[in-house]
């Protein structure tokens, strides 16, 4: 596996969560951020996802329980990469 060398004095930036407009491309166990009006309102792991991508349940981080989000609510779901997830832990 090739390695990338950083220039002296530069730091590797954590990967930013990527927006997922089509919720059908998400899967159970994906780590996500839920955003509304540019603000993160919830983070966690997908527990249940409707086949048609119309809704999803997440187990929220830090033991905050489950939450339901509807695509029609106008929220943005962003998939967190494994690197972003690990750096926040």
matplotlib code that plots the C-alpha trace (Angstrom):
import matplotlib.pyplot as plt

x = [0.0, 1.6, 2.1, 1.7, 4.4, 3.4, 5.5, 7.2, 5.0, 1.7, -0.8, -3.2, -6.8, -9.5, -11.8, -15.0, -18.3, -19.8, -23.4, -25.6, -28.5, -29.8, -30.5, -30.9, -27.1, -26.7, -26.5, -27.0, -24.0, -22.9, -21.7, -23.6, -24.2, -27.6, -27.6, -30.3, -29.8, -26.0, -25.9, -25.2, -28.3, -27.4, -24.6, -24.7, -24.9, -27.8, -30.0, -32.8, -33.2, -36.4, -35.8, -37.1, -34.8, -37.7, -36.7, -33.9, -33.4, -30.0, -28.5, -27.2, -23.7, -22.9, -25.9, -28.5, -30.9, -32.5, -33.9, -36.0, -35.4, -37.6, -36.2, -39.2, -38.0, -35.3, -32.4, -29.0, -27.4, -23.6, -21.6, -18.7, -15.5, -13.8, -10.9, -13.4, -15.2, -11.9, -10.6, -13.7, -13.7]
y = [0.0, 3.3, 5.9, 9.7, 11.9, 15.2, 18.3, 19.5, 21.8, 20.4, 18.5, 15.9, 17.3, 14.9, 13.7, 15.8, 14.0, 13.7, 14.6, 11.8, 13.2, 9.7, 7.9, 4.6, 4.5, 4.4, 1.2, 0.0, 0.6, 3.7, 6.5, 9.7, 13.3, 14.8, 18.5, 21.1, 24.7, 24.2, 22.9, 19.4, 18.3, 14.6, 12.1, 8.3, 5.0, 4.0, 1.4, 1.1, 2.5, 2.3, 0.5, 3.6, 5.9, 7.9, 7.5, 6.3, 5.6, 6.2, 5.2, 8.6, 9.0, 9.2, 7.1, 9.7, 7.0, 6.6, 9.2, 9.1, 11.3, 11.6, 12.6, 15.0, 16.9, 18.5, 17.4, 16.6, 13.3, 13.2, 9.9, 10.1, 8.3, 5.9, 8.4, 11.2, 8.8, 7.7, 11.2, 12.4, 9.5]
z = [0.0, -1.0, 1.6, 1.2, 2.6, 4.2, 3.7, 6.9, 8.8, 7.4, 9.3, 7.8, 8.0, 9.2, 6.4, 6.3, 6.3, 2.8, 2.1, 0.8, -1.2, -2.1, 1.2, -0.6, -1.0, 2.8, 4.8, 8.3, 10.5, 8.5, 10.8, 9.9, 10.9, 10.5, 9.6, 9.4, 8.3, 8.3, 11.9, 13.1, 15.0, 15.6, 15.1, 15.3, 13.5, 11.2, 12.9, 10.4, 6.9, 4.7, 1.4, -0.5, 1.4, 2.9, 6.5, 8.8, 12.5, 14.1, 17.4, 18.5, 19.8, 23.6, 24.6, 23.7, 22.4, 19.0, 16.7, 13.5, 10.5, 7.4, 4.1, 3.7, 6.8, 4.6, 6.7, 5.2, 6.0, 5.8, 5.9, 8.3, 7.2, 9.5, 10.0, 11.0, 13.3, 15.0, 15.4, 17.3, 19.7]

ax = plt.figure().add_subplot(projection="3d")
ax.plot(x, y, z, "-o")
ax.set_aspect("equal")
plt.show()
